[in-house]
Amino acid sequence: MRRLLDIPWLARWAGRVVAAALTLYLGLNTYWGFGGKWAVADVLAAGEIVPPLWVVWLLEAVVAAAIVAVLARSGTLRLPVPRRVLHAAVWLLAGWLAVMAMSWFSSPVAWEKYVIGPIAILLAALTWSVASAPDEPPTR
């Protein structure tokens, strides 16, 4: 009997969902990187310092690399990168999302605890399914 994670289309689907969610996050950060102010007060708690722009753009580069790694690991993109590197990058992303989900679940802010936390744990689970998929990329 085949394991659920051995089904190639599941890893491809999960990778696309994670990439789409990270692309939305990337778009919002790009908006902030160009000086947008919408939702900044909601995201930053009162009294917190707004990070410098170079930090925002560094985060942009890391998230863009994560999107590419997830798409490549799930078989949607073909890259001349060793599978071992993609495998490690996607496992790292899954761990990072799980840690972030735990921090959002412990937040005193209701929308972080009840909206962002569950989304992050779902993305961590989907990323885990991409990372634990077989090394052979899907044929279709």
C-alpha positions, 0 to 999 in steps of 0.5 A, spaced: 500 500 500 502 506 498 503 512 503 499 518 502 506 522 501 508 518 496 503 520 491 506 525 486 501 530 485 500 531 493 507 534 493 506 538 487 499 541 490 502 542 497 508 546 494 503 550 489 499 552 495 505 554 500 508 558 494 502 561 493 501 563 500 508 565 500 507 570 494 502 573 498 506 574 504 512 577 499 507 582 495 505 585 502 512 586 504 514 589 497 508 594 498 511 595 505 518 595 502 516 601 497 513 605 503 506 603 504 503 604 511 496 600 510 496 595 516 503 596 519 499 599 525 496 592 526 502 588 524 507 592 529 504 592 536 504 599 539 511 601 541 515 597 536 520 600 532 519 599 524 525 595 521 529 598 517 528 598 509 534 593 508 531 588 513 525 588 509 528 587 502 533 582 505 526 578 508 524 579 501 530 575 498 529 570 503 522 569 502 523 569 494 528 563 495 523 559 499 518 560 494 523 557 488 525 552 493 518 549 494 516 549 487 523 546 485 522 540 491 515 539 489 517 538 482 513 544 479 520 547 477 526 544 474 533 547 477 540 545 476 540 545 484 542 539 487 536 535 490 540 535 497 540 543 497 533 543 495 531 538 500 535 541 506 532 548 504 524 546 504 526 542 511 528 548 514 522 552 511 518 547 514 521 548 521 521 555 521 514 556 519 512 551 525 516 555 530 513 561 527 506 558 528 508 557 535 510 564 537 503 566 533 499 561 538 502 564 544 501 571 542 496 576 546 493 579 539 487 575 537 488 576 530 495 573 530 493 567 535 486 565 531 488 567 524 495 567 523 497 561 527 493 556 524 495 559 517 502 558 519 501 551 522 497 549 515 503 552 511 508 548 516 504 541 515 504 542 507 511 544 507 513 538 511 509 534 506 513 537 500 519 536 504 518 528 506 515 527 499 520 522 495 526 524 491 523 523 484 520 529 481 513 527 479 512 526 471 507 530 470 
